[in-house]
Amino acid sequence: MVDQATGGEEHAFSAEVGRLLDLVVHALYSEREIFLRELVANAADATDRRRFEALTDAAQALPEGAKVRIEPDKDARRLTISDDGAGMSKDELARNLGTIARSGTRAFGEELAKHKPDERSGLIGQFGVGFYAAFMVAEHVDVVSRRAGSDEAWRWSSDGKGSFTLSPATREQPGTDIILYMKEDADEFLDAWRLEAIVRKWADHIAWPITIRSDGEDKAANAGTALWRKPRSEVTEEQLTEFYRHVSHNFDTPWATLHWHAEGTIDFTALLFIPGSRPFEFGEQVRESRVRLHVRRMFITDDAALLPPWLRFVQGVVDTEDLPLNVSREMLQATPVLQRIRKAVTNRVLNELRTRAKDVESYAGFWDNFGPVVKEGIWDDAEYRTDLAGLARFRSSTEEGWTTLADYVARMKDGQEAIYYLTGDNPDTLPASAQLEGFKARGIEVLLLTDPVDSFWPDRLGTFESKPLRSVSQSHADLEKFEAPLSEGEKAELDTLLPALKDALGDAVSEVRGSTRLVSSAVVLAAAGQGPDLQLQRLLRRSGQAVPDLAPALEVNPAHPLIRDLAARVARGESVTDTALILLDIARIQEGESLKDPTAFASRLTATLTHIQGGAA
């Protein structure tokens, strides 16, 4: 639609942006200065991007003296932030400033409610919507941008109340101007001294020069020093924390800071952080590491995979002297220099984790946040699999808090040959699983695994300290060495009952067998043969993957009164079909599975209860 007043095209914000703007303006009001941090960071990133794109496209070349400029105009009540970066085309303006790539406004609001007012501003960066912080201080925002390599410039204009317009504009050079028409109560952000204080606080480390227009001159506002290049003794904890918040878009304090310079066959400096809390929507992020690669202080890319995916929560910068400034993405993938840097950086992070694991309480907090990610490495990284298994922590059926595989092995019973584990979805209900009854009764410890990756890595690890890892759902035979054999009477009853139950259940089960690993439960499901265990089968089905139709085995407890009654009924020639089907559905419910025919289950159960009540009467 054409806006008659401006002659531009009017567009409605996506519903997500409309709701988010309201949240940003009204819920993040306590620390309004954060808007400048976000806009300056965006300008620096755009300049970085243009410099990198120029490596393969001469049309993208940066002008000499590229910088970020801040120009306050008190008389016009206007603040302009300009850069010489990559700029945006008309379509990019509409896409980047009119929509949000992922949903999450409701979750954003929920997170706001959890945080104190002085902590809320950090959520902007976590959601990747820093531009919209401009509306905390501006009643109207114009963005004039020209894409590098193009002659066209476009103006994006909005008051943040539901729509924006796009219209042709002019700009002599590629880059972007963000023009804020300030609110009546935002006068402080038109004072050069106040702007400089904000830049010093939030953006002093940005490598591109940042200037503020004052008294007709552009005056430097940031030191522009690469913090990671300074000796550790010259960097304060406050500076490290602010830099961490800049590169991570988090607002917490890092759990660990790694700052070192490597010399020898390779030369690089690294400043890395392990977050102190789990970033919002962390599980939805891409699996690749986003540690930034610099060459001689100049940003190259955050897509160099400097750390393996199972360390993707680590944030920071690696700066090397051993790559050319015009390194291409293709060269990054092939150069042995980067491979050596990756290995050195990964080993350094692992050494830090080993050291910090000695502080049990602190490491428990780290593992709560990032343990599921680290365990991915046991599954997919053969080089570090054993190291990660040693760093892993687990819940247990017999121990309070977290335990290790090494501690489990040290506690194994005499004659116990395997490390037993049980996988499931719910950490609250898993300790009461029927699968554990026989192990508990015999004092055999079982590791309780509730992360999705836990269904995969044990098979890949195979053994730990020469002890095989074995799912309890596939270990019905293992308990025989710890138990008394079935009595002759129990064997006779099972010889009669089991064939009848199998006939009643047909292909729904692969077999029906007696088991003394049950104590209080009448039945339990077990994986058939050597295929994937039941939890892994469920996960694969949920993800839409094809899973062979593997009917489970049904194990029955010969000592349970219900099973003994069924055996007596079979001996009398009575049908047990309905009861057998009910027992199978009960076993499915115990495993957290959905019933294939809930209506039939309810009908059979109602009929059985009616019969019992009638008999009692």
Disulfide bonds with the S-S distance in Angstrom:
none
